[in-house]
């Protein structure tokens, strides 16, 4: 194995959900249920994608884009695949799709303790815009972040 196998990003489909749910459960203390992802597959302004490495789902992103605003609703990478740039590739794909949908900015929220994600988002041009106190399970704060999608390619 070369260590730099190809990552491909494609629309999520129902047959991906077992792998997506496994990653979701490994990544979050209050994971989404299958019904959440099924809704994302059919919602008119939802754009769920998976990153595949060697034919296996390595991560996913659920993007919502409506009018001038896009939002990352959920993103995760298989714990065994982290540190390979998969989240960055998923985010860059989301930027491209959101721009194609006419979005001018993107928003997301992230656990205050998730410094790896916050660092990635800041490197990708997001800025902190606020905090939701006690948002996650009524205990942990959510950091609100936004990025302009205007002017960069």
C-alpha positions in Angstrom: 0.0 0.0 0.0 1.4 3.4 -1.0 0.0 5.3 2.0 -1.6 7.8 -0.4 -4.5 5.8 -1.8 -7.1 7.7 -3.7 -10.0 9.3 -1.8 -13.1 9.7 -3.9 -16.1 11.8 -2.9 -19.6 10.9 -4.2 -23.2 11.4 -3.2 -24.3 9.3 -0.2 -26.7 6.5 -1.0 -28.9 4.3 1.2 -26.4 1.4 0.9 -23.8 3.6 2.6 -25.8 4.0 5.8 -24.5 1.0 7.8 -20.9 2.3 7.4 -22.0 5.9 7.9 -23.8 5.0 11.1 -20.8 3.0 12.4 -18.6 6.2 11.9 -21.3 8.4 13.5 -21.5 6.2 16.6 -17.7 6.1 16.9 -17.5 9.8 16.6 -20.3 11.4 18.7 -21.8 10.8 22.1 -25.3 11.6 20.8 -25.2 10.2 17.3 -27.7 10.8 14.6 -30.1 7.9 13.9 -30.7 6.1 10.6 -33.9 8.2 10.1 -31.8 11.4 10.2 -29.6 10.2 7.3 -32.6 8.8 5.4 -34.1 12.3 5.6 -30.9 13.9 4.3 -31.0 11.5 1.3 -34.3 12.9 0.1 -34.5 16.5 1.5 -34.6 19.0 -1.4 -31.8 21.3 0.0 -29.7 18.5 1.5 -26.4 17.4 -0.1 -25.0 14.4 1.8 -21.6 13.0 0.5 -19.3 10.2 1.4 -15.5 9.9 1.1 -14.5 6.5 -0.1 -11.0 5.1 0.4 -10.2 1.8 -1.3 -14.0 1.3 -1.9 -14.9 1.7 1.8 -16.7 4.7 3.4 -14.0 6.6 5.3 -16.1 9.7 6.1 -19.1 11.8 5.2 -20.5 15.3 5.3 -24.1 16.4 5.3 -24.5 19.8 3.7 -27.6 22.0 3.7 -27.7 24.8 1.1 -30.6 27.2 0.7 -30.5 30.6 -0.9 -27.3 32.4 0.2 -26.6 30.2 3.2 -25.0 26.8 3.5 -24.6 24.8 6.7 -22.6 21.8 7.6 -25.1 19.7 9.6 -22.8 16.7 10.3 -19.3 15.6 9.3 -17.2 12.7 10.6 -14.3 10.6 9.5 -13.7 7.0 10.6 -11.4 7.1 13.6 -9.0 4.6 11.8 -8.8 7.0 8.8 -8.2 10.3 10.6 -5.2 12.4 10.0 -5.2 11.7 6.2 -6.9 14.9 5.1 -10.3 13.3 4.5 -12.2 15.9 6.5 -10.5 18.7 4.5 -11.4 17.1 1.2 -15.0 16.7 2.4 -15.2 20.3 3.4 -13.6 21.6 0.2 -16.2 19.5 -1.7 -19.0 21.1 0.4 -17.6 24.5 -0.4 -17.8 23.8 -4.2 -21.3 22.3 -4.0 -22.6 25.2 -1.8 -21.2 27.8 -4.3 -22.9 25.9 -7.2 -26.1 26.2 -5.2 -25.6 30.0 -4.8 -24.5 30.1 -1.2 -22.5 33.1 -0.2 -21.4 31.9 3.3 -21.2 28.6 5.2 -22.0 28.1 8.9 -21.4 25.3 11.3 -21.2 24.5 15.0 -18.6 22.4 16.7 -18.0 21.2 20.3 -15.8 23.6 22.2 -13.6 20.7 23.2 -13.0 19.5 19.6 -9.8 21.5 19.0 -8.8 19.3 16.0 -12.0 20.3 14.2 -11.8 23.9 15.2 -8.2 24.1 14.0 -9.2 22.6 10.7 -12.1 24.9 10.2 -9.9 28.0 11.0 -7.3 26.8 8.5 -10.1 26.6 5.9 -11.1 30.2 6.6 -13.9 29.9 9.2 -14.1 32.5 12.0 -15.7 32.1 15.4 -18.9 34.1 15.5 -20.4 33.0 18.8 -21.1 30.4 21.4 -24.2 28.4 22.3 -23.9 27.7 26.0 -24.7 24.1 27.1 -25.8 23.1 23.6 -24.6 19.5 23.5 -26.5 17.2 25.8 -27.2 20.4 27.8 -23.6 20.4 29.0 -20.9 21.3 26.5 -20.8 24.6 24.6 -21.0 24.8 20.8 -18.7 27.2 19.0 -20.5 28.9 16.1 -18.3 29.5 13.0 -18.8 31.0 9.6 -16.9 31.3 6.3 -17.5 33.6 3.3 -17.8 31.6 0.1 -17.3 34.8 -2.0 -14.1 35.6 -3.7 -12.3 32.3 -3.4 -12.4 29.4 -5.8 
